[in-house]
Amino acid sequence: MSMNGNIPPGTVYNLSVAQAAGDIPVTPTLLDAITAAITSSVNAANSATAAAQSASTASAAANISSAAEAQITTQLSQVVADMATVQSDVVTVQNLINQITTIGAGLTAGINLAQTSAAGAQTAANNASTYATAAQGSANSAAASLAAIGSSVTNAANSATAASNSASSAATQATNASNSASAAASSALSVNAANLLQKANKLSELAGDAVALSNLLGATPVAPTPATADNSTRIATTAYVQAAIAGLGITSVVGGTF
């Protein structure tokens, strides 16, 4: 049943069914129209009551016939019945208005809840975005740290290899030095042995010369007399000494004369 026409007397209108059928567009304009219809119905009922009362008064005043009075009474009864129907329709419309108000309040609450939920979802999305950005930054830092660790490990490995090579080189040099020292020692021993042999031979020669000199010294040894001005390490003979004393003008010394 559509609300676009007149509501038959005694009709109880189901708002939910009407809304499902699309008969009632719930708008402020419709509410105003329903209110105006209720007001008009009330005014019409009041007018009918006044008309009935006026008719009753006129009938009594005019002392009309019983048949006319009976007809008026029937009409008045119909008017009263119509008024009761109008009043019932007014109650029905008021109930519809109450239902519409309740639905509107529910819709408003639903809209507010949806808006609150949307705001919460937006906040959660913003937080998720922030967390995702922070996680990406942490991942980048971790990757950089891993890269630095890898570089450090590579450098450490290279350093260890270089140290191993240096140790091997040092060991080789130590071995070469030991071999060189052994060779030098052997060479030195060989040279010392040769020198000792040579010195032994020289001593043997000197011993022979000493024996020969001793034989010479057993007689009166003679030597060449150096010049008077000679100041070298040559052997000074007695002749050299006397010449030197005479040069000094000394003619006598204690215990003897020259």
Secondary structure, DSSP 8 states (H G I E B T S, - for coil): --TTS---TT----HHHHHHHT-----HHHHHHHHHHHHHHHHHHHHHHHHHHHHHHHHHHHT--HHHHHHHHHHHHHHHHHHHHHHHHHHHHHHHHHHHHHHHHHHHHHHHHHHHHHHHHHHHHHHHHHHHHHHHHHHHHHHHHHHHHHHHHHHHHHHHHHHHHHHHHHHHHHHHHHHHHHHHHHHHHHHHHHHHHHHHHHHHHHHHHHHHHHHHHTS--------TT--SSS---HHHHHHHHHHTT--EETTEE-
